């Protein structure tokens, strides 16, 4: 659980006692690429800490998959509808790569949130950061042109930019795949021109 523990400690102080309280309640699991382990309309009963790999969450809207978020090493994935409201998930979650994870029963996670102040604080920060991401994404969709939205996404999630398919990123940004392909092509051309100019100046 190296990546998971490092990810938690990067957000707030976590003691060894708290780590062991978590370790005692999780179990390892692995998923192949393109496996849906959370499904809309269903209750799964678990939250998943990602040790290795990447996932995406998405809604189905009129038969189209709308990407809502990505998660990588050190992240946690679960249905908020199920955890907090006891309702079936409204989202799907699927793997974009082979994933190694540790799962915990939602009942156990609720108990830890209620009895362990460090994990409760970590959970608060997770949701605080998620609210900020959603707020920023909504604002950028309303105020920024497609190119600037993509550039902001690359700054905020450079690892996802390198690893996720372009179509999923376009869906997350609310733009078409052809538009994003053109933006990326222009960005590469601009970077090549700058590199060429630098080489000429240094020659």
C-alpha positions as CSV (number, residue, x, y, z in Angstrom):
1,X,0.0,0.0,0.0
2,X,3.0,2.3,-0.5
3,X,1.3,4.7,-3.0
4,X,-1.9,4.7,-1.0
5,X,-0.2,5.6,2.2
6,X,2.0,8.2,0.6
7,X,-1.1,9.8,-1.0
8,X,-2.9,10.0,2.3
9,X,0.1,11.5,4.1
10,X,0.5,14.1,1.4
11,X,-2.9,15.5,2.4
12,X,-2.7,15.4,6.2
13,X,-0.9,13.8,9.1
14,X,-1.6,10.1,9.4
15,X,-0.2,8.0,12.3
16,X,1.0,4.5,12.1
17,X,-1.8,3.4,14.4
18,X,-4.3,4.9,11.9
19,X,-2.6,3.2,9.0
20,X,-2.8,-0.2,10.8
21,X,-6.5,0.4,11.6
22,X,-7.0,0.9,7.8
23,X,-4.8,-2.0,6.8
24,X,-6.7,-4.4,9.0
25,X,-9.9,-3.7,7.1
26,X,-8.8,-3.7,3.5
27,X,-8.2,-6.6,1.1
28,X,-6.2,-6.6,-2.2
29,X,-7.9,-6.9,-5.5
30,X,-6.9,-6.6,-9.2
31,X,-8.9,-5.6,-12.2
32,X,-8.0,-5.9,-16.0
33,X,-8.1,-2.9,-18.3
34,X,-11.6,-1.7,-19.3
35,X,-13.3,-3.4,-16.3
36,X,-16.3,-1.7,-14.7
37,X,-16.2,-2.3,-11.0
38,X,-18.8,0.3,-10.1
39,X,-22.0,0.4,-12.1
40,X,-24.9,2.9,-12.3
41,X,-28.1,1.6,-10.8
42,X,-26.3,-0.9,-8.5
43,X,-24.8,-1.0,-5.0
44,X,-21.3,-2.4,-4.9
45,X,-20.6,-2.1,-1.1
46,X,-17.0,-1.1,-1.4
47,X,-14.6,1.8,-1.7
48,X,-11.3,1.2,-3.6
49,X,-7.9,2.6,-2.8
50,X,-5.7,2.6,-6.0
51,X,-2.2,1.3,-5.6
52,X,-1.4,1.1,-9.3
53,X,-3.2,2.1,-12.4
54,X,-5.9,4.6,-13.5
55,X,-9.7,4.7,-13.6
56,X,-12.3,7.1,-14.9
57,X,-15.8,7.8,-13.7
58,X,-18.6,8.6,-16.2
59,X,-22.3,9.1,-16.7
60,X,-24.4,7.7,-19.5
61,X,-26.4,10.5,-21.1
62,X,-28.6,9.6,-24.1
63,X,-26.4,6.6,-24.8
64,X,-23.2,8.7,-24.6
65,X,-20.4,8.3,-22.0
66,X,-19.7,11.6,-20.3
67,X,-16.4,11.4,-18.4
68,X,-16.6,13.1,-15.0
69,X,-13.3,12.4,-13.3
70,X,-10.1,10.4,-13.3
71,X,-8.2,8.7,-10.5
72,X,-4.6,7.4,-10.3
73,X,-2.2,6.0,-7.8
74,X,-3.0,7.0,-4.2
75,X,-6.6,7.9,-5.0
76,X,-9.8,6.5,-3.7
77,X,-12.9,5.6,-5.8
78,X,-16.4,4.9,-4.5
79,X,-20.0,5.8,-5.1
80,X,-20.9,8.9,-3.0
81,X,-24.6,8.0,-3.5
82,X,-24.1,4.7,-1.9
83,X,-21.6,5.8,0.9
84,X,-23.6,8.8,2.1
85,X,-27.2,8.1,1.1
86,X,-27.5,4.3,0.8
87,X,-28.6,4.7,-2.8
88,X,-27.4,2.9,-6.0
89,X,-24.6,4.6,-7.8
90,X,-25.4,7.2,-10.5
91,X,-22.0,6.7,-12.1
92,X,-19.9,4.0,-13.7
93,X,-16.3,3.5,-12.8
94,X,-14.0,1.6,-15.1
95,X,-10.3,0.9,-15.3
96,X,-8.2,2.5,-18.1
97,X,-5.2,0.4,-17.2
98,X,-4.7,-2.8,-15.2
99,X,-5.4,-1.8,-11.7
100,X,-4.1,-3.0,-8.4
101,X,-6.2,-1.8,-5.5
102,X,-7.3,-2.4,-1.9
103,X,-11.0,-2.4,-1.2
104,X,-12.8,-1.7,2.1
105,X,-16.4,-2.3,2.9
106,X,-18.4,0.9,3.0
107,X,-19.7,0.0,6.5
108,X,-16.1,-0.2,7.7
109,X,-15.2,3.1,6.1
110,X,-18.2,4.8,7.7
111,X,-17.1,3.3,11.1
112,X,-13.6,4.6,10.7
113,X,-14.8,8.1,9.7
114,X,-17.0,8.1,12.9
115,X,-14.3,6.8,15.3
116,X,-10.9,7.9,13.9
117,X,-10.3,11.7,13.8
118,X,-7.3,11.3,11.4
119,X,-9.3,9.4,8.8
120,X,-12.2,11.7,9.3
121,X,-10.0,14.7,8.6
122,X,-8.5,12.9,5.6
123,X,-12.0,12.2,4.3
124,X,-12.9,15.9,4.7
125,X,-9.8,17.0,2.7
126,X,-10.6,14.5,0.0
127,X,-14.1,16.0,-0.4
128,X,-12.8,19.5,0.0
129,X,-10.4,19.0,-2.9
130,X,-13.1,17.3,-5.0
131,X,-15.5,20.2,-4.5
132,X,-12.7,22.6,-5.6
133,X,-12.1,20.5,-8.7
134,X,-15.8,20.4,-9.6
135,X,-16.1,24.1,-9.0
136,X,-13.1,24.9,-11.1
137,X,-14.2,22.6,-13.9
138,X,-17.6,24.2,-14.0
139,X,-16.2,27.7,-14.0
140,X,-13.7,26.9,-16.8
141,X,-16.5,25.4,-19.0
142,X,-18.4,28.6,-18.6
143,X,-15.6,31.1,-19.0
144,X,-12.7,29.6,-21.0
145,X,-12.4,28.7,-24.7
146,X,-11.5,25.1,-25.5
147,X,-7.8,25.7,-25.9
148,X,-7.4,27.3,-22.5
149,X,-9.6,24.6,-20.9
150,X,-7.2,22.0,-22.2
151,X,-4.1,23.9,-21.1
152,X,-5.6,24.3,-17.6
153,X,-6.3,20.5,-17.5
154,X,-2.7,19.7,-18.5
155,X,-1.4,21.9,-15.7
156,X,-3.7,20.4,-13.1
157,X,-3.5,16.7,-14.2
158,X,-0.3,16.2,-16.2
159,X,-0.2,12.5,-15.4
160,X,-3.7,12.0,-16.8
161,X,-2.8,13.9,-19.9
162,X,0.0,11.4,-20.6
163,X,-1.9,8.3,-19.8
164,X,-5.6,8.8,-20.8
165,X,-7.1,8.4,-24.2
166,X,-7.8,11.7,-25.9
167,X,-11.5,11.0,-26.3
168,X,-11.9,10.7,-22.6
169,X,-10.1,14.0,-22.0
170,X,-12.3,15.7,-24.6
171,X,-15.4,14.3,-22.9
172,X,-14.3,15.6,-19.5
173,X,-13.6,19.0,-21.0
174,X,-16.9,19.2,-22.8
175,X,-15.4,19.5,-26.3
176,X,-15.4,17.3,-29.3
177,X,-12.5,15.0,-30.1
178,X,-11.7,16.7,-33.5
179,X,-11.5,20.0,-31.7
180,X,-9.1,18.7,-29.1
181,X,-7.0,17.0,-31.7
182,X,-6.6,20.3,-33.5
183,X,-5.7,22.0,-30.3
184,X,-3.1,19.4,-29.5
185,X,-1.6,19.6,-33.0
186,X,-1.3,23.4,-32.8
187,X,0.3,23.1,-29.4
188,X,2.9,20.6,-30.7
189,X,3.6,22.9,-33.7
190,X,4.1,25.9,-31.4
191,X,6.4,23.9,-29.1
192,X,8.5,22.8,-32.2
193,X,8.8,26.4,-33.4
194,X,9.9,27.6,-30.0
195,X,12.5,24.7,-29.8
196,X,13.7,25.6,-33.3
197,X,14.1,29.2,-32.4
198,X,16.0,28.4,-29.2
199,X,18.4,26.2,-31.2
200,X,19.0,29.0,-33.7
201,X,19.8,31.5,-30.9
202,X,22.2,29.0,-29.3
203,X,23.9,28.0,-32.5
